[in-house]
Amino acid sequence: MLADGRVAASCKLYERDLRWDGTTLRATGVGGVFTSPPYRGRGYASALLALVLDGERAAGRDLAYLYSDIHPAFYQRLGFIGLPSRRLTLRVASLDGSRPSAVALAERDWPGVRRTYARLESARPWTFTRNARVWRWLRKHWSAQPARGEQRVNLVVRRKRGVATYVIALRVPRKDTLWVEEFGFAGDDGRARLPALLRAAAGDLARVRMWMPPPGAREALPRGSPSVRKNAIFMVAPLSPAARAWWRAKGSDILAAPSDPFWVADHV
Ligand SMILES: CC(C)(COP(=O)(O)OP(=O)(O)OC[C@H]1O[C@@H](n2cnc3c(N)ncnc32)[C@H](O)[C@@H]1OP(=O)(O)O)[C@@H](O)C(=O)NCCC(=O)NCCS
């Protein structure tokens, strides 16, 4: 949005599909909402977002979503609804200490990782779908050089055909924490090995921390300590009749669920 011929406020838009049972909702992710300091407090960001929502609605998009790093009341005024956004912390000492026969995730493991993910996700009533482009982006992100003092640990336990369990994580020694971005498992055998795999990835670190995993994955972990996130609060604004029907049908279950709806990897 321009003022005096300059960019006063801006944001980025991302297109993702959200599968809800057999229906696909077309979702627009809104990221990087920013108003240049001299223009703040004059309604630019509110006007920009209202324009975006009108434009997306007119273009036939079903819903908009974002991750709020500020007080969510700002986005609530524009019609966004806050969804559970938690972290989960596990003590490494509470995890299975047996050796999981893990190896570093190699190029050849990716098809198995994708199959494992797809199996777990197909059991969920609703999820962001990941097409080839999303997977390419994730692989790049998960293979990138970590920040100074952090180490990437992507591990798999292989089975004859494919992957029994995998974890994508960062070791953050200055916080004594293994930061888990995603994990997956196939079948009872994969699920049973997950805690030992997390422990192997953590090594000598004291705790494992992650965003609260979605249903189907969360149950494979010990109870741990959930806490409410102060930033990256997930919010949705249903735009179409289909999305409003989805929210009427699922909203109260989503708000009351012990697991959060999405993986951190789907953050925009
Ligand atoms: C947040 C931001 C985009 C608001 O832009 P803006 O053009 O000033 O917004 P508007 O003028 O439309 O609305 C102003 C209202 O935003 C709200 N707001 C601004 N910063 C806020 C914050 N950190 N927490 C909660 N609400 C905030 C306030 O209600 C404010 O109203 P007030 O000025 O009467 O107190 C801007 O402050 C910014 O660029 N901040 C840095 C980047 C950022 O945090 N982006 C949001 C990421 S989710």
The ligand as an ORCA input file, in Angstrom:
! r2SCAN-3c Opt
* xyz 0 1
  C       1.884     -4.374     13.614
  C       1.965     -3.359     12.503
  C       1.956     -4.061     11.143
  C       0.739     -2.449     12.625
  O       0.771     -1.547     11.536
  P      -0.072     -0.172     11.550
  O      -0.161      0.299     10.142
  O       0.486      0.744     12.544
  O      -1.474     -0.700     12.040
  P      -2.827      0.121     12.081
  O      -2.529      1.594     12.058
  O      -3.738     -0.416     11.056
  O      -3.386     -0.300     13.428
  C      -2.721      0.216     14.578
  C      -3.091     -0.717     15.645
  O      -2.295     -1.877     15.527
  C      -2.265     -2.456     16.797
  N      -0.872     -2.843     17.043
  C       0.256     -2.306     16.582
  N       1.327     -2.970     17.092
  C       0.813     -3.912     17.867
  C       1.366     -4.925     18.678
  N       2.694     -5.088     18.787
  N       0.502     -5.730     19.350
  C      -0.829     -5.562     19.230
  N      -1.405     -4.641     18.496
  C      -0.584     -3.831     17.827
  C      -2.732     -1.474     17.807
  O      -4.053     -1.795     18.185
  C      -2.744     -0.171     17.022
  O      -3.742      0.669     17.430
  P      -3.297      1.991     18.236
  O      -2.268      2.667     17.397
  O      -4.574      2.736     18.348
  O      -2.776      1.483     19.540
  C       3.246     -2.467     12.619
  O       3.323     -1.971     13.947
  C       4.542     -3.194     12.275
  O       4.989     -3.199     11.115
  N       5.193     -3.795     13.293
  C       6.443     -4.528     13.089
  C       6.223     -5.820     12.318
  C       5.203     -6.715     13.000
  O       5.240     -6.958     14.190
  N       4.288     -7.232     12.165
  C       3.240     -8.111     12.599
  C       3.719     -9.521     12.477
  S       2.433    -10.675     12.898
*
